[in-house]
Amino acid sequence: MQRTNSQDHLGAREAQLQALLLRGLAGDARAYREFLAALALHVRGFLRRRLQQRPAEIEDLLQEVLLAVHNARHTYQPQQPLTAWVQAIARYKLADYLRRYAHQDALHEVLEDDSDLFATSDEAPAQANRDLGKLLGRLPARQRLPIVHVKLEGLSVEETARITGLSCSAVKVGIHRGLKALAKLIRGSEEHED
């Protein structure tokens, strides 16, 4: 009976996150922010359980996973279990990290643990918002603001142009360059650590 209640709880949590993601993919920026914030809690717990010997690396790796999820969001299929999709991304990023920084033995030990990504949540949503803000804070305002207003808050390009004083084309360029810059920042931090 305990197992069934636990499975029901995990299923409900996954369904809730999947609903947020699907609403986000349909253009609901608030739902997408909630999805990323909730997902960050689970991914952080997933990484913390696997990187107990390297706690200082958890936040950087969390940002890599969240960015990878964001960049791959168009590949998610609604009939696909969200757990499997996110866990594949998280495990890939973790394996990549371990290949760079850890011994091969540790790689096999950590990846063999198949505990469910959504089994536990690690911290309060404020922490996830801080993480996302920290990543965006590394961008110049002309890239950060269009991403925040259009992609996260759901404003139109025209509304964002009025708010920021940028032209509509500058808003579009800012979003495009900002997303590329985020990916480059992460790759750059990886190269500096090698």
ABEGO torsion letter per residue (X at the ends): XAAAAAAAAAAAAAAAAAAAAAAAAAGBAAAAAAAAAAAAAAAAAAAAAAAAABAAAAAAAAAAAAAAAAAAAAABBAABBAAAAAAAAAAAAAAAAAAAABBAAAAAAAAABABBAAABBABBAAAAAAAAAAAAAABBAAAAAAAAAAAAAGBBAAAAAAAAGBBAAAAAAAAAAAAAAAAAAAAAAAAAAX
